[in-house]
């Protein structure tokens, strides 16, 4: 069984040290939605670090939330500092579409914070002159870079293991036929081949196994 050694990163680890949006020079970090006064007031009442719209007085609920059997507890929800982020989607710059409010500040996460939670590098270049919704889609619909890296390493690991097992089968499992005294006899490959060929297969198999081990350590 292949065990993943990648450690989960919390919201605090990804965006806990971001600079003030009012002082930043990063144009992507200045992109986040501005709300009407009533909506901004509701956001300010949502408890810090994980609260959602159900935690505010019912008289402040939106009409669509007053219907019976309405779910969607994550909408207008705050992220939790010490947990992994909720899934970043194409609605990541709209708190009405998921848990996209900042854990402490009374605002939605910025485009840069959303990108960091999606595992983009902090210096990744995004266009700052496109509509906010288009930028959110670009970030939210992307395959997280860290996942793509892990997938590539896993593909390499699987390929190495397949080649390794092929050499193992060639050395030990195959049963070629050899005629002895007019009779056909089944013998292992390692006995049929010369010691040089057998030794090469053994050596290649060992090297590939070690390569697979080193590759998996790199995912830590």
Backbone as CSV, one residue per row, in Angstrom:
resi,resn,N_x,N_y,N_z,CA_x,CA_y,CA_z,C_x,C_y,C_z
1,UNK,0.847,-1.182,0.000,0.000,0.000,0.000,0.889,1.239,0.000
2,UNK,0.616,2.170,-0.905,1.375,3.409,-0.985,0.752,4.423,-0.030
3,UNK,1.533,4.942,0.901,1.045,5.915,1.871,1.466,7.317,1.456
4,UNK,0.517,8.224,1.478,0.806,9.616,1.140,1.435,10.305,2.343
5,UNK,2.570,10.952,2.129,3.259,11.631,3.215,3.087,13.148,3.158
6,UNK,2.217,13.613,2.276,1.957,15.042,2.200,1.089,15.458,3.388
7,UNK,1.531,16.444,4.142,0.806,16.884,5.317,-0.228,17.942,4.925
8,UNK,-1.440,17.838,5.457,-2.461,18.843,5.125,-2.065,20.207,5.661
9,UNK,-2.360,21.248,4.899,-2.042,22.610,5.304,-3.321,23.333,5.689
10,UNK,-3.294,23.975,6.826,-4.475,24.664,7.328,-4.615,26.038,6.676
11,UNK,-5.774,26.633,6.903,-6.020,27.984,6.395,-4.994,28.956,6.974
12,UNK,-4.668,28.800,8.248,-3.692,29.685,8.890,-2.322,29.570,8.213
13,UNK,-1.938,28.354,7.873,-0.645,28.135,7.220,-0.595,28.774,5.848
14,UNK,-1.726,28.837,5.161,-1.752,29.351,3.789,-1.933,30.873,3.726
15,UNK,-2.818,31.423,4.562,-3.119,32.860,4.424,-3.007,33.621,5.741
16,UNK,-2.499,32.976,6.779,-2.454,33.614,8.102,-1.545,34.822,8.186
17,UNK,-0.572,34.916,7.291,0.381,36.024,7.354,0.234,36.993,6.177
18,UNK,-0.928,36.986,5.553,-1.153,37.891,4.431,-1.186,39.344,4.912
19,UNK,-0.656,40.232,4.091,-0.633,41.642,4.454,-2.034,42.247,4.362
20,UNK,-2.198,43.390,4.994,-3.470,44.097,5.017,-3.897,44.441,3.588
21,UNK,-5.160,44.148,3.269,-5.637,44.422,1.917,-5.628,45.917,1.596
22,UNK,-5.638,46.766,2.627,-5.636,48.209,2.397,-4.227,48.747,2.131
23,UNK,-3.215,47.937,2.443,-1.839,48.400,2.292,-1.054,47.620,1.241
24,UNK,-1.627,46.536,0.754,-0.897,45.674,-0.166,-0.627,46.353,-1.515
25,UNK,0.475,45.963,-2.125,0.792,46.418,-3.479,0.469,45.344,-4.512
26,UNK,-0.009,44.204,-4.028,-0.389,43.105,-4.919,-1.804,43.381,-5.452
27,UNK,-1.938,43.640,-6.734,-3.273,43.966,-7.262,-4.265,42.814,-7.114
28,UNK,-3.789,41.588,-7.106,-4.689,40.431,-6.967,-5.208,40.323,-5.540
29,UNK,-4.403,40.771,-4.579,-4.835,40.726,-3.175,-5.825,41.839,-2.854
30,UNK,-5.955,42.797,-3.755,-6.934,43.871,-3.545,-8.284,43.542,-4.157
31,UNK,-8.374,42.386,-4.821,-9.624,42.022,-5.489,-10.478,41.154,-4.565
32,UNK,-11.580,41.694,-4.131,-12.573,40.960,-3.340,-13.882,41.745,-3.432
33,UNK,-15.021,41.114,-3.199,-16.305,41.798,-3.396,-16.601,42.830,-2.310
34,UNK,-17.201,43.924,-2.711,-17.734,44.915,-1.772,-19.250,44.749,-1.721
35,UNK,-19.805,44.827,-0.528,-21.230,44.510,-0.360,-22.045,45.739,0.027
36,UNK,-23.340,45.600,-0.111,-24.247,46.659,0.321,-24.208,46.734,1.850
37,UNK,-24.558,47.858,2.450,-24.537,47.981,3.920,-25.304,46.881,4.661
38,UNK,-26.519,46.486,4.208,-27.216,45.418,4.938,-26.447,44.086,4.939
39,UNK,-25.881,43.719,3.780,-25.125,42.467,3.707,-23.846,42.574,4.536
40,UNK,-23.197,43.739,4.488,-21.975,43.929,5.264,-22.269,43.829,6.761
41,UNK,-23.422,44.321,7.176,-23.809,44.228,8.588,-24.008,42.767,8.992
42,UNK,-24.638,41.989,8.126,-24.828,40.563,8.418,-23.470,39.853,8.553
43,UNK,-22.565,40.166,7.640,-21.245,39.523,7.679,-20.531,39.852,8.987
44,UNK,-20.662,41.091,9.446,-19.979,41.499,10.677,-20.509,40.766,11.901
45,UNK,-21.745,40.248,11.831,-22.335,39.537,12.964,-21.995,38.036,12.972
46,UNK,-21.484,37.527,11.889,-21.164,36.097,11.825,-19.958,35.811,12.706
47,UNK,-20.059,34.858,13.629,-18.954,34.574,14.550,-17.639,34.272,13.824
48,UNK,-16.547,34.729,14.433,-15.238,34.525,13.842,-14.879,33.033,13.820
49,UNK,-14.007,32.699,12.898,-13.390,31.376,12.846,-14.393,30.228,12.730
50,UNK,-15.199,30.253,11.675,-16.050,29.099,11.404,-17.539,29.318,11.498
51,UNK,-17.977,30.502,11.866,-19.412,30.749,11.972,-20.073,30.812,10.603
52,UNK,-21.412,30.774,10.588,-22.145,30.913,9.320,-23.446,31.665,9.563
53,UNK,-24.263,31.767,8.532,-25.469,32.590,8.618,-26.455,32.096,9.665
54,UNK,-26.409,30.838,10.031,-27.331,30.314,11.045,-26.986,30.827,12.450
55,UNK,-25.796,31.373,12.608,-25.357,31.824,13.927,-25.766,33.258,14.244
56,UNK,-26.417,33.942,13.323,-26.854,35.309,13.586,-28.361,35.300,13.882
57,UNK,-28.876,36.339,14.514,-30.321,36.377,14.823,-31.171,36.144,13.578
58,UNK,-32.255,35.426,13.771,-33.086,35.019,12.634,-33.660,36.209,11.875
59,UNK,-33.825,37.319,12.553,-34.404,38.480,11.870,-33.467,39.039,10.799
60,UNK,-32.207,38.622,10.839,-31.246,39.071,9.840,-31.054,38.061,8.709
61,UNK,-31.749,36.949,8.792,-31.600,35.937,7.735,-32.161,36.477,6.417
62,UNK,-31.589,36.044,5.345,-32.130,36.364,4.033,-33.434,35.596,3.828
63,UNK,-34.310,36.119,3.012,-35.603,35.468,2.794,-35.443,34.043,2.278
64,UNK,-34.458,33.832,1.422,-34.264,32.485,0.869,-33.814,31.494,1.930
65,UNK,-33.271,31.997,3.045,-32.815,31.116,4.122,-33.917,30.812,5.132
66,UNK,-35.040,31.480,5.024,-36.126,31.276,5.979,-37.054,30.139,5.592
67,UNK,-36.863,29.595,4.393,-37.700,28.488,3.960,-37.338,27.230,4.729
68,UNK,-38.313,26.320,4.853,-38.071,25.080,5.583,-37.113,24.171,4.803
69,UNK,-36.354,23.409,5.548,-35.443,22.412,4.968,-34.402,23.028,4.033
70,UNK,-34.018,24.247,4.332,-32.960,24.889,3.552,-31.614,24.475,4.137
71,UNK,-30.757,23.929,3.317,-29.442,23.499,3.789,-28.409,24.579,3.546
72,UNK,-27.340,24.180,2.886,-26.295,25.129,2.515,-25.759,25.894,3.726
73,UNK,-25.319,25.153,4.729,-24.779,25.809,5.922,-23.482,26.550,5.640
74,UNK,-22.808,26.212,4.559,-21.521,26.840,4.279,-21.645,28.235,3.674
75,UNK,-22.802,28.562,3.087,-22.918,29.888,2.475,-22.840,30.953,3.566
76,UNK,-22.219,32.062,3.247,-21.940,33.104,4.225,-21.264,32.512,5.461
77,UNK,-20.371,31.582,5.212,-19.632,30.956,6.308,-18.183,31.410,6.327
78,UNK,-17.615,31.464,7.511,-16.212,31.831,7.652,-15.329,30.576,7.617
79,UNK,-14.166,30.726,7.031,-13.183,29.659,7.076,-12.678,29.500,8.513
80,UNK,-12.150,28.321,8.818,-11.603,28.045,10.154,-10.082,28.042,10.072
81,UNK,-9.445,28.807,10.937,-7.992,28.963,10.884,-7.232,27.645,10.894
82,UNK,-7.598,26.769,11.794,-6.778,25.583,12.034,-7.337,24.312,11.406
83,UNK,-8.124,24.492,10.354,-8.598,23.370,9.559,-8.233,23.619,8.104
84,UNK,-8.307,22.570,7.301,-8.053,22.761,5.875,-9.194,23.588,5.285
85,UNK,-8.909,24.248,4.219,-9.916,25.099,3.579,-11.055,24.281,3.001
86,UNK,-12.222,24.889,2.936,-13.298,24.282,2.157,-12.880,24.324,0.687
87,UNK,-13.553,23.573,-0.142,-13.184,23.504,-1.557,-13.302,24.870,-2.218
88,UNK,-12.232,25.266,-2.902,-12.241,26.525,-3.638,-12.896,26.274,-4.996
89,UNK,-13.979,26.974,-5.255,-14.738,26.786,-6.490,-14.735,28.076,-7.316
90,UNK,-15.442,28.040,-8.415,-15.560,29.224,-9.242,-16.353,30.338,-8.584
91,UNK,-16.973,30.060,-7.439,-17.701,31.083,-6.690,-16.922,31.596,-5.497
92,UNK,-15.599,31.406,-5.506,-14.777,31.705,-4.329,-14.736,33.176,-3.949
93,UNK,-15.176,34.065,-4.826,-15.216,35.488,-4.487,-16.642,35.962,-4.250
94,UNK,-17.490,35.028,-3.869,-18.884,35.349,-3.573,-19.306,34.549,-2.345
95,UNK,-19.445,35.187,-1.178,-19.775,34.444,0.052,-21.136,33.770,0.020
96,UNK,-21.999,34.159,-0.931,-23.304,33.504,-1.019,-23.197,32.144,-1.708
97,UNK,-21.999,31.785,-2.174,-21.821,30.515,-2.881,-20.972,29.503,-2.113
98,UNK,-20.644,29.813,-0.873,-19.853,28.847,-0.110,-19.196,29.484,1.101
99,UNK,-18.358,28.695,1.763,-17.650,29.167,2.958,-16.401,29.934,2.523
100,UNK,-16.622,31.182,2.135,-15.532,31.972,1.569,-15.287,33.281,2.312
101,UNK,-15.833,33.413,3.515,-15.540,34.594,4.314,-14.230,34.396,5.064
102,UNK,-13.503,35.488,5.241,-12.249,35.444,5.986,-12.526,34.997,7.423
103,UNK,-11.613,34.224,8.029,-11.857,33.745,9.401,-12.106,34.849,10.420
104,UNK,-11.491,36.021,10.235,-11.613,37.090,11.224,-12.120,38.404,10.644
105,UNK,-11.612,38.771,9.504,-12.002,40.055,8.928,-13.396,39.970,8.320
106,UNK,-14.078,41.102,8.315,-15.464,41.137,7.834,-15.514,41.354,6.321
107,UNK,-15.030,40.378,5.620,-14.986,40.432,4.162,-14.828,39.019,3.614
108,UNK,-15.040,38.929,2.315,-14.758,37.681,1.609,-13.237,37.550,1.449
109,UNK,-12.764,36.354,1.224,-11.349,36.194,0.922,-11.020,36.916,-0.384
110,UNK,-9.781,37.333,-0.522,-9.361,38.005,-1.753,-9.018,36.965,-2.816
111,UNK,-8.832,37.449,-4.031,-8.450,36.533,-5.115,-7.101,35.883,-4.816
112,UNK,-6.173,36.633,-4.217,-4.877,36.048,-3.885,-5.004,34.989,-2.798
113,UNK,-5.823,35.257,-1.804,-6.022,34.269,-0.738,-6.682,33.006,-1.294
114,UNK,-7.640,33.180,-2.189,-8.287,32.021,-2.813,-7.264,31.215,-3.605
115,UNK,-6.381,31.907,-4.314,-5.358,31.219,-5.108,-4.386,30.463,-4.211
116,UNK,-4.013,31.050,-3.089,-3.112,30.368,-2.155,-3.774,29.122,-1.566
117,UNK,-5.052,29.231,-1.234,-5.781,28.073,-0.714,-5.923,26.992,-1.783
118,UNK,-5.879,27.395,-3.031,-5.932,26.462,-4.158,-4.524,25.947,-4.498
119,UNK,-3.548,26.343,-3.681,-2.133,25.923,-3.739,-1.343,26.562,-4.874
120,UNK,-1.814,27.680,-5.418,-0.992,28.431,-6.357,0.145,29.107,-5.593
121,UNK,1.305,29.280,-6.217,2.394,30.031,-5.574,1.978,31.474,-5.310
122,UNK,2.567,32.086,-4.289,2.175,33.440,-3.906,2.503,34.461,-4.985
123,UNK,3.467,34.150,-5.843,3.841,35.091,-6.897,3.251,34.718,-8.260
124,UNK,2.266,33.834,-8.273,1.666,33.439,-9.544,0.970,34.638,-10.181
125,UNK,1.180,34.791,-11.478,0.639,35.948,-12.176,-0.782,35.669,-12.701
126,UNK,-1.728,36.447,-12.211,-3.098,36.403,-12.713,-3.402,37.749,-13.371
127,UNK,-4.261,37.768,-14.369,-4.651,39.058,-14.957,-5.521,39.835,-13.979
128,UNK,-5.161,41.072,-13.733,-5.916,41.898,-12.790,-6.952,42.762,-13.478
129,UNK,-6.987,42.707,-14.806,-7.886,43.583,-15.552,-9.080,42.849,-16.153
130,UNK,-9.378,41.642,-15.658,-10.539,40.905,-16.145,-11.645,40.983,-15.092
131,UNK,-12.891,40.718,-15.470,-13.978,40.769,-14.482,-13.702,39.859,-13.279
132,UNK,-14.175,40.280,-12.137,-13.941,39.541,-10.897,-14.468,38.117,-10.991
133,UNK,-15.623,37.942,-11.600,-16.189,36.604,-11.750,-15.335,35.709,-12.621
134,UNK,-14.737,36.292,-13.665,-13.874,35.520,-14.553,-12.606,35.087,-13.832
135,UNK,-12.074,35.968,-12.993,-10.881,35.627,-12.218,-11.191,34.520,-11.214
136,UNK,-12.355,34.607,-10.577,-12.765,33.568,-9.627,-12.891,32.216,-10.322
137,UNK,-13.435,32.207,-11.522,-13.554,30.960,-12.287,-12.179,30.414,-12.649
138,UNK,-11.268,31.306,-13.002,-9.920,30.886,-13.368,-9.225,30.207,-12.189
139,UNK,-9.435,30.743,-11.002,-8.814,30.176,-9.794,-9.556,28.923,-9.345
140,UNK,-10.878,29.017,-9.243,-11.656,27.918,-8.682,-11.762,26.695,-9.563
141,UNK,-11.735,26.874,-10.883,-11.864,25.740,-11.797,-10.529,25.102,-12.144
142,UNK,-9.455,25.657,-11.620,-8.130,25.109,-11.916,-7.874,23.833,-11.118
143,UNK,-7.088,22.944,-11.700,-6.606,21.794,-10.940,-5.546,22.307,-9.974
144,UNK,-5.710,22.100,-8.667,-4.715,22.618,-7.714,-3.298,22.180,-8.088
145,UNK,-2.371,23.126,-8.214,-1.006,22.773,-8.615,-0.365,21.689,-7.763
146,UNK,-0.600,21.713,-6.440,-0.004,20.683,-5.585,-0.543,19.305,-5.936
147,UNK,-1.818,19.235,-6.284,-2.394,17.942,-6.667,-1.800,17.469,-7.980
148,UNK,-1.613,18.397,-8.916,-1.026,18.033,-10.202,0.392,17.501,-10.013
149,UNK,1.162,18.129,-9.100,2.527,17.667,-8.815,2.500,16.276,-8.215
150,UNK,1.596,16.067,-7.237,1.502,14.757,-6.599,1.070,13.694,-7.598
151,UNK,0.120,14.055,-8.478,-0.354,13.112,-9.490,0.778,12.714,-10.431
152,UNK,1.626,13.701,-10.805,2.757,13.399,-11.689,3.741,12.451,-11.006
153,UNK,4.018,12.710,-9.722,4.949,11.847,-8.995,4.375,10.442,-8.828
154,UNK,3.069,10.369,-8.585,2.451,9.061,-8.441,2.484,8.300,-9.761
155,UNK,2.276,9.009,-10.881,2.341,8.363,-12.189,3.731,7.808,-12.444
156,UNK,4.758,8.592,-12.077,6.135,8.128,-12.232,6.396,6.907,-11.348
157,UNK,5.871,6.976,-10.111,6.067,5.864,-9.180,5.426,4.588,-9.716
158,UNK,4.192,4.715,-10.202,3.487,3.544,-10.738,4.226,2.981,-11.948
159,UNK,4.730,3.871,-12.805,5.479,3.403,-13.980,6.721,2.629,-13.567
160,UNK,7.425,3.162,-12.570,8.634,2.476,-12.086,8.279,1.116,-11.499
161,UNK,7.202,1.069,-10.730,6.805,-0.207,-10.133,6.419,-1.219,-11.201
162,UNK,5.731,-0.764,-12.251,5.343,-1.678,-13.324,6.566,-2.265,-14.010
163,UNK,7.554,-1.399,-14.286,8.784,-1.900,-14.910,9.504,-2.852,-13.976
164,UNK,9.527,-2.506,-12.687,10.179,-3.366,-11.694,9.537,-4.740,-11.660
165,UNK,8.210,-4.760,-11.605,7.515,-6.043,-11.545,7.720,-6.834,-12.828
166,UNK,7.849,-6.125,-13.947,8.110,-6.816,-15.208,9.446,-7.547,-15.156
167,UNK,10.477,-6.864,-14.643,11.776,-7.510,-14.517,11.721,-8.657,-13.519
168,UNK,10.952,-8.485,-12.459,10.812,-9.558,-11.470,10.174,-10.789,-12.114
169,UNK,9.118,-10.547,-12.888,8.442,-11.658,-13.553,9.367,-12.341,-14.558
170,UNK,10.144,-11.516,-15.271,11.058,-12.096,-16.247,12.112,-12.971,-15.572
171,UNK,12.537,-12.575,-14.368,13.607,-13.295,-13.694,13.126,-14.556,-12.981
172,UNK,11.942,-14.467,-12.374,11.520,-15.567,-11.511,10.246,-16.297,-11.940
173,UNK,9.324,-15.581,-12.572,8.004,-16.161,-12.758,7.816,-16.888,-14.078
174,UNK,8.502,-16.447,-15.130,8.297,-17.065,-16.434,8.820,-18.496,-16.439
175,UNK,8.260,-19.305,-17.293,8.651,-20.713,-17.365,8.877,-21.094,-18.825
176,UNK,10.033,-20.791,-19.384,10.296,-21.179,-20.773,10.447,-22.686,-20.906
177,UNK,10.321,-23.173,-22.098,10.432,-24.606,-22.362,11.827,-24.920,-22.907
178,UNK,12.400,-26.037,-22.466,13.692,-26.466,-22.975,13.664,-27.974,-23.171
179,UNK,14.116,-28.413,-24.317,14.101,-29.844,-24.626,15.326,-30.518,-24.026
180,UNK,15.127,-31.615,-23.304,16.217,-32.412,-22.729,15.927,-33.881,-22.992
181,UNK,16.803,-34.487,-23.768,16.630,-35.913,-24.066,15.339,-36.214,-24.773
182,UNK,14.933,-35.280,-25.673,13.701,-35.519,-26.415,12.460,-35.142,-25.658
183,UNK,12.613,-34.685,-24.420,11.453,-34.297,-23.624,11.468,-32.797,-23.359
184,UNK,10.300,-32.250,-23.244,10.166,-30.825,-22.961,10.041,-30.624,-21.457
185,UNK,10.859,-29.716,-20.932,10.882,-29.484,-19.499,10.672,-27.999,-19.205
186,UNK,9.867,-27.722,-18.205,9.610,-26.339,-17.805,10.585,-25.972,-16.693
187,UNK,11.328,-24.871,-16.879,12.301,-24.431,-15.879,12.171,-22.925,-15.678
188,UNK,12.619,-22.406,-14.546,12.577,-20.958,-14.307,13.516,-20.212,-15.243
189,UNK,13.142,-18.971,-15.557,13.995,-18.149,-16.419,15.385,-17.982,-15.838
190,UNK,15.465,-17.785,-14.506,16.750,-17.506,-13.903,17.716,-18.682,-14.057
191,UNK,17.189,-19.883,-14.300,18.050,-21.033,-14.551,18.365,-21.178,-16.036
192,UNK,17.435,-20.676,-16.876,17.625,-20.829,-18.305,18.613,-19.798,-18.850
193,UNK,18.608,-18.592,-18.263,19.471,-17.558,-18.764,20.880,-17.701,-18.217
194,UNK,21.798,-17.007,-18.852,23.171,-17.000,-18.363,23.235,-16.200,-17.070
195,UNK,24.218,-16.452,-16.215,24.346,-15.681,-14.965,24.445,-14.180,-15.196
196,UNK,25.029,-13.761,-16.334,25.173,-12.337,-16.617,23.812,-11.692,-16.823
197,UNK,22.955,-12.345,-17.651,21.618,-11.796,-17.915,20.797,-11.775,-16.641
198,UNK,20.851,-12.853,-15.886,20.101,-12.918,-14.629,20.564,-11.839,-13.668
199,UNK,21.866,-11.668,-13.580,22.410,-10.645,-12.685,21.995,-9.250,-13.097
200,UNK,21.957,-8.979,-14.404,21.533,-7.664,-14.896,20.085,-7.386,-14.541
201,UNK,19.225,-8.401,-14.721,17.810,-8.230,-14.366,17.654,-7.938,-12.877
202,UNK,18.411,-8.668,-12.076,18.340,-8.466,-10.629,18.788,-7.055,-10.264
203,UNK,19.896,-6.598,-10.885,20.435,-5.277,-10.589,19.471,-4.174,-11.024
204,UNK,18.921,-4.310,-12.232,17.971,-3.310,-12.719,16.745,-3.236,-11.817
205,UNK,16.258,-4.398,-11.404,15.105,-4.426,-10.513,15.385,-3.718,-9.208
206,UNK,16.592,-3.935,-8.643,16.969,-3.285,-7.392,17.053,-1.761,-7.563
207,UNK,17.655,-1.339,-8.657,17.789,0.095,-8.925,16.423,0.744,-9.066
208,UNK,15.512,0.087,-9.780,14.184,0.653,-9.974,13.401,0.717,-8.676
209,UNK,13.538,-0.288,-7.847,12.854,-0.270,-6.553,13.374,0.880,-5.686
210,UNK,14.686,1.075,-5.697,15.262,2.168,-4.916,14.809,3.520,-5.471
211,UNK,14.723,3.620,-6.796,14.255,4.855,-7.422,12.822,5.166,-7.004
212,UNK,11.998,4.128,-6.959,10.611,4.322,-6.529,10.549,4.798,-5.083
213,UNK,11.424,4.258,-4.243,11.463,4.654,-2.831,11.858,6.125,-2.703
214,UNK,12.905,6.534,-3.430,13.367,7.922,-3.381,12.293,8.858,-3.895
215,UNK,11.581,8.436,-4.944,10.532,9.272,-5.513,9.418,9.515,-4.518
216,UNK,9.036,8.494,-3.785,7.959,8.665,-2.822,8.399,9.525,-1.643
217,UNK,9.695,9.463,-1.276,10.178,10.327,-0.202,10.091,11.790,-0.593
218,UNK,10.182,12.050,-1.898,10.134,13.421,-2.383,8.761,14.040,-2.243
219,UNK,7.741,13.211,-2.040,6.386,13.744,-1.862,6.133,14.190,-0.435
220,UNK,7.067,13.956,0.438,6.891,14.351,1.829,6.910,15.882,1.964
